[in-house]
């Protein structure tokens, strides 16, 4: 067990023992995979420290006790005709992306970036209208969580961000292509490392941290747009200098790289892993609010979070105390904590109720 100060806790850490308030109230049982909202809850109750399981001690059996918070909502999406058509098209395009990446890696001079771009453009234009983009991608990730699928997701999310930022069409295409290619270097890494269910060793993580440089080595012979090149190389850099491979800071990181970084993290957080389930969108937003403004550029992060939240207006949600209701108002001071109208007519302002949070969209 590891004793951590509450301020040092991160979403996804698993409690080793039950956590009680100073008055003896049970806050969370043992083996709770903590969310950012739960961490804020612990801070509200002035819990100084928490015993956490080491990453290599977190097993599937331990996590199996966690409820699947997206089941009912996911089932609704998956049963829709729109999703079925999207899934068929998405699967075909994932194969095209894989073949194109292989052509790049093997230095096949027949590689055509226009083919890559057309896969995303048509997928976006043909399907992402009647249902939320994020609902579609969330449910596809439960089916296909390969590097190729991740690159499609990041490309779509990045293109949406570019539209929200009023980028001209030419820049949208370049940003989309940057999203497709951002993780091509991972295709050069041993799959046993990428799919390892336990914590990577320092040596293994050092290998993973080389994938941006490996990606540049793959695409450089094709003379990519400098903005695309910078996104591949710097999408893991962070504004506070905590990223890799070079520890660049805010003004040293290109615009495209800062946008791709947000899309990349959002997709990774909402995807399920062998050691954890994907986070609810409101949990992802809470994590960005809690930790994101130092690491990511607010110029891009705030519009991203605001637009995601707006897609969930009027949606029904489940709170952690079992209350169900509908989102009726967004709190600009805390986007992850809107005002809910309960099924009994009661109005619940989550901004003023730190012990409550949205557990699922239903």
C-alpha positions in Angstrom: 0.0 0.0 0.0 1.1 3.6 -0.7 0.0 6.5 1.6 -0.6 9.5 -0.6 -1.6 13.1 0.3 -5.1 13.7 -1.0 -3.7 16.6 -3.1 -1.4 14.1 -4.9 -4.2 11.7 -5.8 -5.0 11.1 -9.5 -8.1 9.8 -11.2 -7.9 6.0 -11.7 -6.0 5.3 -8.5 -7.6 2.5 -6.4 -8.2 2.7 -2.7 -6.5 0.0 -0.6 -8.7 0.4 2.5 -12.1 2.1 3.3 -12.1 5.9 3.7 -14.0 7.4 6.6 -14.7 11.0 7.5 -13.6 12.5 10.8 -17.0 11.7 12.2 -16.8 8.0 11.1 -19.0 8.3 8.0 -17.9 5.8 5.3 -17.0 7.9 2.2 -15.6 5.2 -0.1 -15.1 1.4 0.4 -11.8 -0.3 -0.3 -11.0 -1.0 -4.0 -12.7 2.1 -5.2 -11.2 3.4 -8.5 -11.2 7.1 -7.7 -12.5 9.8 -10.0 -11.6 13.4 -10.0 -15.0 14.2 -8.6 -14.4 11.8 -5.7 -11.0 13.3 -5.1 -12.6 16.7 -4.8 -15.1 15.1 -2.4 -12.2 13.9 -0.2 -10.7 17.4 -0.3 -14.1 18.8 0.8 -14.1 16.5 3.8 -10.5 17.5 4.6 -9.2 14.0 4.3 -5.4 14.5 4.6 -4.2 11.2 3.0 -5.4 8.0 1.5 -3.9 4.4 1.2 -3.7 3.5 -2.4 -3.0 0.1 -4.1 0.3 0.0 -6.1 -0.5 -0.1 -9.9 0.9 -3.6 -10.2 -1.5 -4.8 -7.5 -4.6 -3.6 -9.3 -6.1 -6.7 -10.9 -9.2 -7.3 -13.1 -10.8 -9.1 -10.2 -10.6 -6.0 -8.0 -12.0 -3.8 -10.7 -14.8 -6.1 -11.7 -16.8 -4.9 -8.7 -17.1 -1.4 -10.3 -20.4 -0.7 -12.0 -20.4 -0.1 -15.7 -21.8 3.5 -15.6 -22.5 3.7 -19.3 -24.4 0.5 -19.9 -27.9 1.8 -20.4 -26.9 4.8 -22.4 -24.5 2.7 -24.6 -27.2 0.2 -25.3 -29.5 2.9 -26.6 -26.8 4.2 -28.9 -25.8 0.8 -30.1 -29.4 -0.1 -31.0 -29.8 2.9 -33.3 -29.7 2.6 -37.1 -27.3 5.5 -37.2 -24.8 3.8 -35.1 -25.0 0.5 -37.0 -24.3 2.4 -40.3 -21.4 4.3 -38.6 -19.9 1.1 -37.2 -19.8 -0.6 -40.7 -18.2 2.4 -42.3 -15.8 3.0 -39.4 -14.6 -0.6 -39.5 -13.9 -0.4 -43.2 -12.0 2.9 -42.8 -9.9 1.5 -39.9 -8.6 -1.1 -42.3 -7.7 1.5 -44.9 -5.8 3.5 -42.2 -4.0 0.4 -41.2 -3.0 -0.4 -44.8 -1.9 3.2 -45.3 0.2 3.2 -42.2 1.9 0.0 -43.3 2.7 1.7 -46.7 4.2 4.6 -44.9 6.3 2.4 -42.6 7.6 0.2 -45.5 8.4 3.3 -47.6 5.9 2.5 -50.3 6.1 5.5 -52.6 2.5 4.9 -53.6 1.4 6.4 -50.3 -1.2 9.1 -50.8 -2.2 11.4 -47.8 -5.3 12.4 -49.7 -6.6 8.8 -49.2 -6.2 9.1 -45.5 -7.9 12.5 -45.3 -10.8 11.3 -47.4 -11.5 8.4 -44.9 -12.1 10.9 -42.1 -13.9 13.5 -44.2 -16.5 11.1 -45.5 -16.9 9.4 -42.1 -17.5 12.7 -40.5 -19.8 14.1 -43.1 -21.9 10.9 -43.7 -22.6 9.9 -40.1 -21.9 12.4 -37.4 -25.1 14.4 -37.5 -28.1 12.9 -35.7 -26.1 11.5 -32.7 -23.3 13.1 -30.7 -19.9 12.5 -32.1 -18.7 11.6 -28.7 -21.5 9.0 -28.2 -20.5 7.3 -31.5 -16.8 7.2 -30.7 -17.3 6.1 -27.1 -19.2 3.0 -28.3 -16.8 2.3 -31.2 -14.0 2.2 -28.7 -15.7 -0.6 -26.8 -15.5 -2.6 -30.1 -12.2 -1.4 -31.6 -9.4 0.1 -29.4 -6.5 -0.3 -31.8 -4.0 2.4 -32.5 -5.6 2.9 -35.9 -9.0 3.4 -34.3 -7.5 5.9 -31.8 -6.0 7.9 -34.7 -9.4 8.0 -36.4 -11.0 9.3 -33.2 -8.4 11.9 -32.6 -8.7 13.1 -36.2 -12.4 13.5 -35.9 -12.3 15.3 -32.5 -9.5 17.5 -33.7 -11.5 18.4 -36.9 -14.4 19.3 -34.6 -12.2 21.5 -32.5 -11.0 23.3 -35.7 -14.6 23.9 -36.7 -15.4 25.4 -33.3 -12.3 27.6 -33.7 -13.5 28.8 -37.2 -10.5 27.3 -39.0 -10.6 27.7 -42.8 -11.2 24.4 -44.8 -7.6 24.1 -45.8 -6.4 24.3 -42.2 -9.2 21.9 -41.1 -7.8 19.3 -43.6 -4.2 19.8 -42.3 -5.4 19.5 -38.7 -7.4 16.3 -39.5 -4.4 14.7 -41.3 -2.2 15.6 -38.2 -4.8 13.8 -36.0 -4.7 10.7 -38.2 -0.9 10.6 -38.2 -0.1 11.7 -34.7 0.4 8.2 -33.2 1.9 6.4 -36.3 5.1 5.9 -34.3 3.3 3.6 -31.9 2.9 1.1 -34.8 6.6 0.6 -34.5 6.5 -0.4 -30.8 6.2 -3.9 -29.5 2.5 -4.8 -29.0 3.4 -6.5 -25.7 4.4 -3.2 -24.3 1.4 -1.3 -25.6 -1.1 -3.8 -24.3 0.6 -4.6 -21.0 -2.1 -4.8 -18.3 0.1 -3.7 -15.5 2.4 -0.7 -14.9 5.2 -0.3 -17.4 8.8 -0.5 -16.2 10.9 2.6 -16.6 12.6 1.0 -19.5 9.3 0.1 -21.2 8.0 3.6 -20.7 11.2 5.1 -22.2 10.4 3.0 -25.3 6.8 4.4 -25.4 8.1 8.0 -25.0 10.1 7.6 -28.2 7.0 7.1 -30.4 6.7 10.8 -31.4 10.3 10.7 -32.7 9.7 7.3 -34.4 6.6 8.9 -36.1 8.7 11.7 -37.5 11.2 9.2 -38.9 8.3 7.5 -40.7 6.7 10.6 -42.3 9.8 12.8 -43.0 10.6 11.1 -46.3 7.2 12.3 -47.6 7.9 15.9 -46.7 4.8 16.6 -44.6 3.4 20.1 -43.8 5.4 21.6 -40.9 2.2 21.8 -38.8 1.5 18.1 -39.2 5.1 17.3 -38.5 5.1 19.4 -35.3 1.8 17.7 -34.1 3.4 14.3 -34.5 6.5 15.3 -32.6 4.9 17.4 -29.9 1.5 16.1 -29.1 2.8 14.7 -25.7 4.4 18.0 -24.7 2.6 20.0 -22.0 2.4 23.7 -21.4 4.0 23.4 -18.0 7.0 21.5 -19.4 6.0 18.1 -17.9 5.6 16.4 -21.3 7.9 14.5 -23.7 10.0 13.9 -25.7 11.8 17.3 -25.1 9.9 18.9 -22.2 8.8 21.9 -24.2 6.7 24.7 -22.6 3.7 26.7 -23.8 5.1 29.0 -26.5 7.5 26.3 -27.8 4.6 24.0 -28.7 2.8 24.5 -32.0 -0.9 25.3 -32.3 -1.7 22.0 -34.0 0.2 20.1 -31.3 -1.7 21.8 -28.5 -5.0 21.0 -30.1 -4.1 17.3 -30.9 -2.9 16.9 -27.3 -6.3 17.7 -25.9 -8.1 15.4 -28.4 -5.6 12.6 -27.7 -6.0 12.8 -23.9 -9.8 12.9 -24.2 -9.9 9.9 -26.4 -7.5 8.0 -24.1 -9.5 8.8 -20.9 -12.8 7.7 -22.3 -11.5 4.5 -23.8 -11.6 1.3 -21.7 -8.4 -0.4 -20.8 -7.6 -3.9 -19.5 -7.0 -2.4 -16.1 -9.8 0.2 -16.0 -13.1 1.1 -17.6 -13.5 4.3 -19.7 -14.5 7.4 -17.8 -17.9 9.0 -18.0 -17.7 12.3 -20.1 -18.4 14.4 -17.0 -15.6 12.7 -15.1 -13.3 13.5 -18.0 -14.4 17.1 -18.0 -13.9 17.2 -14.2 -10.3 15.9 -14.6 -9.5 18.5 -17.2 -10.9 21.2 -14.9 -8.9 19.9 -12.0 -5.6 19.3 -13.7 -5.8 20.6 -17.2 -5.3 24.3 -17.3 -1.6 24.1 -16.3 -0.9 21.4 -18.8 -3.1 22.4 -21.8 -3.7 25.8 -23.5 -6.9 27.3 -22.2 -7.4 29.0 -25.6 -8.3 25.5 -26.9 -9.3 23.6 -23.8 -12.1 25.9 -22.7 -14.0 25.9 -26.1 -13.5 22.1 -26.2 -15.0 21.5 -22.8 -17.8 24.0 -23.4 -18.9 22.3 -26.6 -18.8 18.8 -25.1 -21.0 20.0 -22.2 -23.5 21.6 -24.5 -24.0 18.3 -26.3 -25.4 16.9 -23.1 -27.9 19.7 -22.3 -31.3 18.1 -21.5 -29.8 14.6 -21.1 -30.9 12.4 -18.3 -28.2 11.6 -15.7 -27.6 9.5 -12.7 -25.9 11.1 -9.6 -23.7 9.2 -7.2 -26.5 9.1 -4.5 -28.9 7.4 -6.9 -30.8 10.5 -7.8 -31.8 10.8 -11.5 -32.7 14.0 -13.4 -32.1 16.1 -16.4 -29.4 18.7 -17.1 -31.1 22.1 -17.4 -28.3 24.6 -16.9 -24.5 24.7 -17.3 -22.4 26.3 -14.5 -19.7 28.3 -16.4 -17.6 28.3 -13.2 -17.5 24.5 -13.1 -18.6 22.9 -16.4 -18.6 19.4 -14.9 -21.1 20.5 -12.2 -24.4 21.7 -13.9 -27.8 22.2 -12.4 -30.0 19.1 -12.5 -33.8 19.0 -12.2 -34.6 15.8 -10.4 -37.5 13.5 -11.4 -39.3 14.8 -8.3 -39.0 18.4 -9.6 -36.2 19.4 -7.2 -33.4 21.6 -8.6 -29.9 20.4 -7.6 -27.0 22.8 -8.2 -23.9 20.5 -8.2 -21.6 23.5 -8.0 -23.0 24.0 -4.4 -23.2 20.3 -3.6 -19.6 19.0 -3.7 -20.7 15.6 -2.2 -22.7 14.9 -5.4 -21.5 14.4 -9.0 -22.7 12.9 -12.2 -22.0 9.2 -12.3 -23.5 8.4 -15.6 -25.5 9.6 -18.6 -28.6 7.4 -18.8 
